[in-house]
Amino acid sequence: MYLHSVNKCFANTLFVLSLLILTLSADVEAQKLDNIISQKEVAYKIKALSADSMNGRKTFTPGIEKAARFISAKFEKAGLLKWQKSDNYRQQFDMAGAQPDDISIKWNGHTLSVENVTEMSTEKKISWDTQSKVKVDSITNQAEFREKLSNYMQPTEDALVWVHADLEKEFSSLKHFLSDQMNFASAPSVVFVLAKKFPEEFHIDISNQLTTKQAANIVGYLPGESRPEEYVIFSAHYDHLGIDSTRSGDKIFNGANDDASGTTAVMELAKYFAQKNTNQRSLIFVAFTGEEMGGYGSHYFSEQLEPDKVVAMFNLEMIGTTSKWGRNSAYITGFEKSSLGSILQNNLQDTHFQYHPDPYPKQNLFYRSDNATLARLGVPAHTISTSEMDSEPHYHKVSDEVSTLDLANMTNIIQSIALSTESIISGSDTPTRVEIRELK
């Protein structure tokens, strides 16, 4: 009886010691996380990226080049390797754009004003008529406008798109947007025409002057120890809207939340996982360019990868504000399309942080950010965000400044992303693939 009591006491002592060791280990890990991903560092990086001196980080401007150098320096300081044996962290690609010299358009037997035509092209000459092998499409209401335009930002064939005359305001905005729009050098052409009726008969002649420019994603990686050919991606876009010189007062779209917040998170996560140095799968950290122009950076990046080797993609978009559920929470777009969200939820079930499914399905967010290109290839690629997209007061406005953000909450979000993705990085969890057919 005495021996049994001693053994029982010894067993209880071992149990208590085990719990203490686990608790101490957890405390040590939490302390490491706090030391590496700190609010001080988060504030420094996001303030630098969204400073007036960056001039809104518009693609092809000196401002975005300055941002590219800043991100590259942080990747180098973190110890990331260059991607695909490059000499630097820049993944460069060519873009081309067209400015019309002359437009002539006949539409159902009538001559239309050049003000009723806008294009996205990389061709010196467009000459289409009713007999041409060109896709003819239509946009007749506001609901179609955003959905179809998103598809035409990366066209797969030449297309003539009739926009109903009732959408004159939307067409005017589109024309302004396309005035300096560029595309991949070999991309098909899309011509948009504002008119009252569908084109039963048409003849379009456009002569263009072409310009070419280079854009660059910023990419670094950490090779996996036991599964180097399996990739986990952390991404955000570092471009924004630049400067609107026609405005009075503040002219700079600083883009603190959109998406200096996500880019800051990518840099912080790169630093964290590089110091932790336990990743079994390879980690790719990428800051995309051209998201505000139509997702060109992520599109180019996806073409350089074998999608079957990409296990997961965490795209970070506007995480600087508190979500609709308050602090310590975020949502995952396309939550139901793979098991990735459930894995992250499970990994944080004993913490104060929560992930939720996207509460804004009508906003079509899963298809509107840089995760979409790889998701269309079957990759469990999702965006993590906190932005209240049905009522975001500073979205695409010059008021998107650091002063409007909750940096303490943002720091906690980045830490939670680090913790919740650990089982995927270690190889113990593998999310299910996205069904490609539903994204066609």
Secondary structure, DSSP 4 states (H G I P E B T S, - for coil): -HHHHHHHHHHHHHHHHHHHHHHHHHHHHHHHHHHHS-HHHHHHHHHHHTSGGGGGG-TTSHHHHHHHHHHHHHHHHHTPEEGGG-SSSEEEEEEEEEEEEEEEEEETTEEPPGGGEEEE---SEEEEETTSS-EEEEE-SHHHHHHHHHHHTS-SS-EEEEEEGGGHHHHHHHHHHHTT--EETTPPPEEEEEESS--SSEEEEEEEEEEEEEEEEEEEEE--SSEEEEEEEEEEE----EE-TTSSS--EE--IIIIIHHHHHHHHHHHHHHHH---SEEEEEEEES-TTTTSHHHHHHHHTS-GGGEEEEEEE---SS-BTTBSSEEEETTGGGSSHHHHHHHHTTTSS-EEEE-S-GGGTGGGTSTTHHHHTTT--EEEEE---TTT-TTTTSTT--GGGS-HHHHHHHHHHHHHHTHHHHHTS--PPPP-GGGG-
